[in-house]
Amino acid sequence: MYCKKCKMKIDSKTVVCPQCGVLLCSKQELMRKNLMPYPEIQKAYETVICTFKENDFDARAKAMYDNLAVMVDYIYSRCQSPKCEILFSRIEMLYHAKVISLDTYENYLTIINYYNNNEYSTSDEEREVCRILVHELQIFLTDYAKKNYTLVSIGKNRIKDFLFYRMWGTICLLIGICAIYCNLGINDGYNFGPDVIVGIIFAAMGVGLIAGGKKIAYFILKLRFDIFK
């Protein structure tokens, strides 16, 4: 198989040409055809194709993020779901309701994380994210778009989610208070060591989870990606 733009020989499973960086034409046309019943998703995918013809990393990252957003919106809107403006929260609720799989959930978060940190990413990472997006579009077409979600009630998970995040927030807060008290309130000389810093971090996380719930959980998740990527 050869890229029509740079004529480089590439593997048949490749989505983006490693030489010139464009989406492979054969896969573009097939995906365009398959997405015709879903015009908003098709339009977002067309934008992704257009941005890969230009040397603009930010535009490509935004296009892939938007393509993910409209795909998630389609799945989410077919469920009995509450109004929610945060993409991460919609994905989280779909996953907890077992509408999407764990692999899809992690792939969606990878695309979001790439959009948030694309200025530090490489071309290889960009191509990998594009491959993930196309893979998830294929799964959407063969699986998620064909299912009937009218009996799926995501709203029931709101109370569970509220209690879940507040429970962990309370646990983190108690751990933080205990760590601070044991080191500043009991030890002679008020030892301000690493344990106190850890206690302060846990206490801050606890207060954040109790007050902010999912928003703070998402922020902590982003920190995890940034630290361990």
Helices and strands as residue ranges (DSSP letters): H 25-34, H 39-51, H 57-77, H 87-96, H 102-117, G 118-120, H 123-142, G 144-146, G 154-156, H 157-181, I 182-186, H 194-212, H 214-228
